[in-house]
Amino acid sequence: MVTVRLKVNGVAHEGRCEPRKLLVDFIREDLGLTGTHVGCEHGICGACTIMFNGEAARSCIMLAVQADGAELGTVEGLMRDGKLHPLQEAFREHHGLQCGFCTPGMLITALDLLRTNPSPSDREIREGISAVLCRCTGYQGIVNAVRAAAPILASGR
Amino acid sequence: MGVDLPRLVGARVARREDPRLLTGQGSYVDDHRPARMLYAAFLRSPHAHARIARVDASAALALPGVAAALTGEDIARAAKPVRAESKTPSVKTTSFPPLALGKVRHVGEAVAMVAAESRYLAEDAVERIVVEYEPLPVVRNTDQALDPASAVLHEDAGTNLLVAREFARGDVDGALAGAALVVRERFRFHRHTPVCMENRGCLADYATGNQTLTLRSSAQCPGLVRDILSDLLGMPEHQVRVIATDVGGGFGAKASLYPEEIATCVMARRLGRPVKWIGDRREDLLSTTHAWDEIVEAELGVNRDGTIVGLRAQVTADIGAYSIYPWTAAIEPVQTISFLPGPYRVPTYRGRTRGVATNKAPLGPYRGVGRPPAVFVIEGLMDRAARRLRIDPTEIRLRNFIRDEDFPYKSPSGIVWDRSSFTGSLVKAREVLDYESAREEQARARAAGRWLGIGVASYVELTGIGSAIPVSPGMPLSTGTEAATIRLDPAGKVTAVFGVASHGQGLETTLAQIVADEVGVPIEDVRVLHGDTEVSPYGTGTYASRSLVLAGGAAILAGRAIRDKMRLIAGHLLEADPADLTLVDGRYAVRGMPDRSVAVRQIARAAYSGARQLPKGLEPGLEATKFYDPYYGTASNATHVAVVEVDRGTCEVKTLRYVVVEDCGRMVNPLIVDGQVHGGVAQGIGAALLEEIVYDDHGQLLSGTLMDYVVPSACEIPMLEVHHLETPSPVTLGGFRGMGEGGTIGAPAAIANAVADALAPLGIEVAELPVSPERLFRLIGRAEGAKR
């Protein structure tokens, strides 16, 4: 067993786990943050995407020990003062989710896109979110939501 | 009685389930971890067909932290085998054991199960189980399966031909012999799989104290699972509870009973501890039901003007290793042949269908069930006939549609279509696309050497099926009703409980819209509960585009019962004739005397305050349970038009425009209707261009990861242009028609026809889906070689 110390959504955590434990399992089981989902465990579907030291990363193909000392961001950290994040609001308004399973990874991925490209074209949005598979929405509501949220996020920074 | 609240039915109401799903507060199976829980893992067969000589789990049990291991024989002692019965004599019933018994019939079939203190440990333990297999000849495909010399999968059936049906109307042989033109094709719709983003999983907990079993499952049909588990495990239904609150996509894949659900229950009951199994993606691709996989040989006879004189077809479906419960192996092949005539007047028909067992994962329902292949076939034949007769593809359809004066129209397979907008949807789709301009642009593109094509597909789908017709052909189980329980509490707030279950369709929102309208309260005051057999009235679940029709109908009936009773109580409280009351601003007032009024909240309180507050003889309380049976059911229809370009260098197909004009009757929430169409079309585009389950000759799955089974990303799906016609169903309460599947029904055909249209100058027809770059490369190479 090894000790893993990290920060998630600004809060310090410490846990002990087997060296082989996947980061996503550590987040879900050891930290109890079940908002991050497991969809494929081979790095394709993107449901497990989190912020890792400020960049989007797939937590299903990382080990928990690799996150020792890291700062993570998960979907649980997006709300502020009990209010939805503007991107979450946009997803709701534009029907950017149906079953909700890919949604946490999709939100984190879209935030990462908007961080690096504050006013993306539709083509750039599609390329940006192509790292996450969604089987419900046909991506249309998601593209609309990201486009609508972009200027709101840009003006807030 | 007037209602001042704005009508919610028809409004783009933002979804009520979104805030929890957007913030990571969903309640999927894997989010639950009760105390003392064990994790399960399954050992799966590496062989496609083999006898099991010996299973030895002792090395697994020796690992510290392993609680138990189960084999097929252990399960057989604890649960009855699953047998999907059929009323159709020509459909053979076979068993589907939860863990392989005696032999394995497909790669990935569950052979043994372990429960341990962690998932990691359970997987370690599974690797220590020793199984001795004696390989049997592998049945690779339907041709081989039907060869009398072939190995037989199910000895008790005596044959691999598990399903055979025929539908006929009139003298089709004579009609085709006399037709001006007969077009023929052998269509191949390859094997697909739904790929829900949430893999299947379940969590069973058996309480020894009161002998109750609780199963959380990623299931579309909690009621159906409850009923069958009760039977298989020999437990009364009221002691079995199945919960499926948040489910990460279903698309039909999660509508069947699965072996792991039974095995997990048996394990939990044996140990008296909660046991959770969460499948990984490999297990999902190996063992979740696959779809479609059919060969359709079809001939269409037409007059010189393109009008249909007859249709003759034979469907052969590769149903895989097992007949799934409750739908049976007949679901795909019989649906395909039933729906083949489409929205057209087909005076003579003979459709034969066969379902053939092979050593592959079982075939099950997937969005559209039978109709994606059926529409691919009939729409492909219509285009072939149009090309040969030099009639525009939209024109030949308009000449053959069932016309307004023909409704109700009985199809050759016996399905009755009620009033629909077949012609209207095509005419509107032409308008939206600006069809003439698109054809002109195509001509310019062709002149410039580009392969640009326009593809049209029209379809009709049976939805909201009531008790008159089995949802799956021959299925003895009646699924024709659903219920709603609506309760107005003393504070005036509404709880509405349903037996249907939502896994992305937004039923918590649409049903709340209906309830709020019917009861006469704001939507904020309505809470919808679903997906829990312990709290809901009797029901089966969500499948076959039924939930809004059936549960919506039940909501209307129960909501009206509550509203009528509120009016009686209000009349009593106001000492007025209930017929003179009007509901304004949350208060019942005497018409013309707004000062004499009583609030909904006061009525609710009175309802629970005993006899003195109530009209003489009126039962206290404000609660109603109503069942609804739409009897025959209804239908949705649509026309899809795709504009595609085939890249001359890479053979990649790019979808440039995609228009849908659909008619799902009265829309409850256009935002959600659009979303259902978008998602359905994306799956249809994936099915047409990218996705394919591939087995090798040894029955090994080659498409066992999401690198190999290619689901479309945002880059492969265009902006979809969705338009609506609203022809209220004349036969359902509320005028609703089910519409969850249509996108996937129309898209494969529209894409195939567009690709064929693009390549028409080369004389290429598309008879095989997915029409991957590799297949196109070969088709184009052959056509260009022939030209030279």
Chai-1 contact restraints between the chains, C-beta under 6 A:
chainA,res_idxA,chainB,res_idxB,connection_type,confidence,min_distance_angstrom,max_distance_angstrom,comment,restraint_id
A,T34,B,D31,contact,1.0,0.0,6.0,A-B,restraint_1
A,G35,B,G24,contact,1.0,0.0,6.0,A-B,restraint_2
A,G39,B,M197,contact,1.0,0.0,6.0,A-B,restraint_3
A,C40,B,R281,contact,1.0,0.0,6.0,A-B,restraint_4
A,C40,B,L706,contact,1.0,0.0,6.0,A-B,restraint_5
A,E41,B,D280,contact,1.0,0.0,6.0,A-B,restraint_6
A,H42,B,T705,contact,1.0,0.0,6.0,A-B,restraint_7
A,I44,B,L706,contact,1.0,0.0,6.0,A-B,restraint_8
A,C45,B,L706,contact,1.0,0.0,6.0,A-B,restraint_9
A,A47,B,M197,contact,1.0,0.0,6.0,A-B,restraint_10
A,V75,B,G24,contact,1.0,0.0,6.0,A-B,restraint_11
A,E76,B,G24,contact,1.0,0.0,6.0,A-B,restraint_12
A,M79,B,T23,contact,1.0,0.0,6.0,A-B,restraint_13
A,Q88,B,L22,contact,1.0,0.0,6.0,A-B,restraint_14
A,F91,B,L22,contact,1.0,0.0,6.0,A-B,restraint_15
A,R92,B,A14,contact,1.0,0.0,6.0,A-B,restraint_16
A,R92,B,D18,contact,1.0,0.0,6.0,A-B,restraint_17
A,H95,B,L671,contact,1.0,0.0,6.0,A-B,restraint_18
A,H95,B,G675,contact,1.0,0.0,6.0,A-B,restraint_19
A,L97,B,L21,contact,1.0,0.0,6.0,A-B,restraint_20
A,Q98,B,G504,contact,1.0,0.0,6.0,A-B,restraint_21
A,Q98,B,G675,contact,1.0,0.0,6.0,A-B,restraint_22
A,C99,B,G248,contact,1.0,0.0,6.0,A-B,restraint_23
A,C99,B,G249,contact,1.0,0.0,6.0,A-B,restraint_24
A,C99,B,H503,contact,1.0,0.0,6.0,A-B,restraint_25
A,C99,B,G504,contact,1.0,0.0,6.0,A-B,restraint_26
A,G100,B,L21,contact,1.0,0.0,6.0,A-B,restraint_27
A,G100,B,G26,contact,1.0,0.0,6.0,A-B,restraint_28
A,F101,B,M197,contact,1.0,0.0,6.0,A-B,restraint_29
A,F101,B,E198,contact,1.0,0.0,6.0,A-B,restraint_30
A,F101,B,G248,contact,1.0,0.0,6.0,A-B,restraint_31
A,C102,B,M197,contact,1.0,0.0,6.0,A-B,restraint_32
A,T103,B,L21,contact,1.0,0.0,6.0,A-B,restraint_33
A,P104,B,G24,contact,1.0,0.0,6.0,A-B,restraint_34
A,R126,B,A714,contact,1.0,0.0,6.0,A-B,restraint_35
A,R126,B,C715,contact,1.0,0.0,6.0,A-B,restraint_36
A,I129,B,A714,contact,1.0,0.0,6.0,A-B,restraint_37
A,S130,B,S713,contact,1.0,0.0,6.0,A-B,restraint_38
A,S130,B,A714,contact,1.0,0.0,6.0,A-B,restraint_39
A,S130,B,C715,contact,1.0,0.0,6.0,A-B,restraint_40
A,L133,B,V711,contact,1.0,0.0,6.0,A-B,restraint_41
A,R135,B,V195,contact,1.0,0.0,6.0,A-B,restraint_42
A,R135,B,M197,contact,1.0,0.0,6.0,A-B,restraint_43
A,R135,B,G249,contact,1.0,0.0,6.0,A-B,restraint_44
A,C136,B,G249,contact,1.0,0.0,6.0,A-B,restraint_45
A,C136,B,G504,contact,1.0,0.0,6.0,A-B,restraint_46
A,C136,B,G679,contact,1.0,0.0,6.0,A-B,restraint_47
A,T137,B,H678,contact,1.0,0.0,6.0,A-B,restraint_48
A,T137,B,G679,contact,1.0,0.0,6.0,A-B,restraint_49
A,G138,B,H678,contact,1.0,0.0,6.0,A-B,restraint_50
A,G138,B,G679,contact,1.0,0.0,6.0,A-B,restraint_51
A,G138,B,V681,contact,1.0,0.0,6.0,A-B,restraint_52
A,G138,B,A682,contact,1.0,0.0,6.0,A-B,restraint_53
A,G138,B,I717,contact,1.0,0.0,6.0,A-B,restraint_54
A,Y139,B,A714,contact,1.0,0.0,6.0,A-B,restraint_55
A,Y139,B,I717,contact,1.0,0.0,6.0,A-B,restraint_56
A,Q140,B,H678,contact,1.0,0.0,6.0,A-B,restraint_57
A,Q140,B,L720,contact,1.0,0.0,6.0,A-B,restraint_58
A,G141,B,G675,contact,1.0,0.0,6.0,A-B,restraint_59
